[in-house]
Amino acid sequence: MGKNNKTGEYLSILSGNYYFCAMIRNLSFFLIILLLSTGITTAQVFVRTTDLFAKTDGSSHSGQLKIFQDPSIDTLISRYILGNENIYRDNGRYGMEGFRIQIFSSSNRNAREESNKARAAFISKFPDIASEQLYAAPGYFKIRVGNFRTKTEATKLFLLISKEFPDAYLVPDIINFPDLNTK
């Protein structure tokens, strides 16, 4: 009887291991299917360089453009385009990451009038520097000035502006694209 009892225990251990292995196998199969399905649903649009230069005017006088390049360049271009689309989605306008100087922020009852006065005072003292009035919920009116690509650029002008507007400080912001047609 002792031998049969040990054999039964051995068989129950083997059957338990079998079920455990089958469970692990099924779980790993389920995870692989889940990962593949999420990869398919979150696929990004891939932009090729040749698509960017394609003519769509229907002219019969068009030639052909052949671009020979590493495929990783297309990946970089797609990432750049996707990043700019995300900036537009988040901020409602196109631009690039940079810095501005915030000279005014208030949520008082008459904050709109105060911000207009602060902007007019800034424009009269610094007419060459761009300024904009922003509204941020739940009632903040802000005046931000300048379009600086680096913090170093912004700091140079910040030292001048802070003499006239002592409450001014640097803020990271989405700035307008720089003008490339400077002479």
C-alpha positions, 0 to 999 in steps of 0.5 A: 500500500505504501508503494501505491500511495507514493505513486499516486502522490507522484502522479498528482504532482506531475498532473499539477505541474502539467496544468501549471505549465499549460496555464503559463503557456496560455497566459504567454500566448494571450499576452503576445496576442494582446501586444500585437493587437495594441501595436496594430491599433496604435500604428502611426502614419509613416511619411516617406521623403518622396511623398513630401516632394510629390507634385499633385497639380496634375501637370503633364510637364512634371519629371521624376524625382528619385531620392536615394537615402537611408530609410532611417531618415524617413523615420526621423522625418516622420517623428518630426512631423508627428511632434509638430502635430502634437504641439498643434494639438496641445496648443492650438497653434504651430510653433516650436519649444522656446522661452518667453518673458512673462511680465504680467499675470492676474485674475482680478476682476479687472485683469483684462484692463490691467493686462491691456495697460501693461502690454501698452506700457511694454510696447511703448518702452520696447516697440521692437519686441513681440508681445501677446496677451493670453487667457488661461482658465479660470480667469488669468490674463497674462502678457508674455513677450519675445520669442527666444529659442534658448534660455541664454537668448531670453536671459539677455533681454530679461535683464533689460526688461526686469528693470522696467517690469520687476515682476517679470520672469522667464517661462518655457513656451511654444514660440513662433517660428523665427523669421528666416528672411532677415537681411 
